[in-house]
């Protein structure tokens, strides 16, 4: 795999901006000013402009009057629709993986979830969780599903850090993963799909609670 020095500057800038959206450095509503980004990355404006165009093609950036390129915000309905599609795709991936996953892949999934169970909520736990889901999707052995899920995951980046930042949600996610794993190990596709759909629905509920919390006005301390 090529390192960053071998990647064209536009693609490198694109990946860096994706990472900043993923970790919340660039949040919904943030403006992408070419000059500032170019200076911060130590590159010219041309590759920055190319990266912004690619983010716009992904649906992550929109152009607003008098503001220019801005990270998109998703409303409540869009978030629900996004998770509905995630439930369909990841549920299907779990069903297919119950049939197609190798014993080595299943063992890796178990190990990843065990590792996640030992971690405090935070960036490292979110990365292990991301690898868990990616490994499961790849174990489905369906190129078209993988492509569709990749596009969906980019849109999910707009939401910022995952709900695993909440300790209670992180504990629940590990338990939900185990339900999926039990079905995979039993090679029960229907049960694996149902468990994964339940996991995604629980994540949506946590996401909506977080959104509502941010929308509530601050109250005076008693």
N, C-alpha and C positions, 0 to 999 in steps of 0.2 A: 504494500500500500504506500502511495506517495505521501511524503511528509509535507508540512505547510509550505516549505520553501519551494516545492515543486508544483504547488497548486496555483493557478492563475490568480492574480490579485482580486479580481471581481468575485471569484468563487470563494476565496479565503475570507473576503469581507462579508459575503453572504452567510457563510457558516458562523462567523463571529457574531453577526447580528442575530442569527437564529439562537445561538447560545444565550445571548443577552435577553432575548424574549423569553426563553425557557426558564432562566433563573430569576426573572422579574426585574432585571436591571432596566430593561425597556418595557414599560407597562402600557396597557391600553390607553390611548390618548397621547402618548409621547410623540413629539415631533422629531422627524429625522432630517436634520439639517446637514446638507452635503459637506459644507465647509468644516463644520465642527467635527463630523465623523471622520473626514479625511485627515484632519490634524491629529485627532486622537489615535487613529490607526497608523499614522505615518505613511499615508499613500496619497495619490492624487484623487481628484473628485471623480474621474471617469470610472474607476472600478467601484467606487461607492455608489455612483448613479446606477451602474449595472446591477449591483446587489439589491438596491431599492426596487428596481424594476422586477427582479426575480421574486422578491417578497410580495410585491403587488400581484404578480401572476399566481402566487400561492394563496392569495386571498388574505394575507396577513397585514397588508398596508393599503390605505386608501388616501386619496388626495382630497383635502378639504379646502374650501375657499379661504384665502388669506392665511392659511396655515401650512399648506403644502402637504408633503408626505407624512402620514400619521399612522401609528399602530392602531389597527382596528379594535373596536370594542364590540362585544357580543351582548345582545339583550337576552332576557330570560328565555324567550321562546327559542332563540338560536342555540343557547346552551343545552336546552332540553333536546332539541333535534339532533345536536351533535352527539350527545350521549346515547340517544336512541340508535343512531347509526353505529356507534361504538359497540353497543350491546349486540347488535345484529352481526357485525363483523367478528368481534372477539368471541362471541358465542359460537359462531360457525367455525372459527379457528379451533376452539376447544373440542368441538365435535369431531372435526377432521383429525386433530392431533391424537385423539383417543384411538384412532385406527392406524395413523401413519407414523407417529413418533417412535423413535428407537428407544430401547431401554436406557441407552446412554443419555439421551435428551431428557427422559423422564427423571433420571437420577440427578441431572444438572438442575432441573426445575426444583426438585426437592431440596437440593443443597442451597440454591439461591433463596428459597423461602425460609429455610432454617437460618441462613445468614441474616436475612431481613429481620427475623424474630429477635435476634440478639442485638440489633442496632437501635440507638436512640433516634427519634424522629429528626430529620435533617437532610442536608443535601446528599450525603452518601447513601442514606436509606432510599431516597428518591431515585438515585441512579441504579441501585440494585433492583428496585421495583421495576424500573424501565427495562432493565436487562431481562428480568423474569418474563415480562409480557412479550418482549421481542422474541425471546427464545421459544415461547409457546406458539406465537404466530408463525415463526419459521418452521416449527415442527409440524404445522398443518400441511406442508408440501403443496401449497397452491399459490402459484406466482401472481395470479390476478388478485387474490385476496390480499397478499402481501403489498401489492402496489396500491390497492384501495386504502389499506390501513395506513400506509405511509403518508398518503395525502391527508387523511383524517387527522393523523397525529400532528401534522404541521399546524392545522387549524386549532387543535387543542393547546398549542403553545401560547396562543393569545390569552388563555386563562391564567397563565403564569405558573408558579410552583404548584405541585400537586397537593391534594388534600392530606397527604401523608405528613405534612408539617404539623398536623394535630396528633399528639400522642395517642389519644383514644382511637382515632381513625386508623393510625398505623397498626395498632394491635388488632383491630377488627379486620383489616385487610389481610393480615397474615392468616387469620382463621378462615377467611373466605377463600384465600389461595389454597389452603389445605383441603377444603371441600372440593375444589376443582381438581387438585392432585389426586385425591382419593378416587374420583371418578375416572381420571386418566389412567391410573394404575390398574383399575378394574377393567379398563378398555370399554367403558360404558359411555358412548358418545352422547346419548340423550342427557344423562346426568351431568356430564361435563359441560354441555351447552347451558343447561339450566343453572348450574352453579356459577358459571362465568357471567351469565346475564344478571344473576342476583348480585354478584360482585360489582358490576358496572352500575347497576341501579343504586346500590348503597353509596358508591362514589358520587353519583349524581346528587343524591340527597345531601351528602356532606358539602358538596359544592354549592348547592342552593342555600343551605344554611349559612355558609360563609358569605355569599352574595348578600343575603338579607341582613346579616350582621353589619356589613359595610354600608348598607343603605340607611340603617337606623341612625337618627340624630343622636349626638352625644348628650348624655344626661349629666346634670350636676351631681357631684359626689355628695352623698348624704353626710 
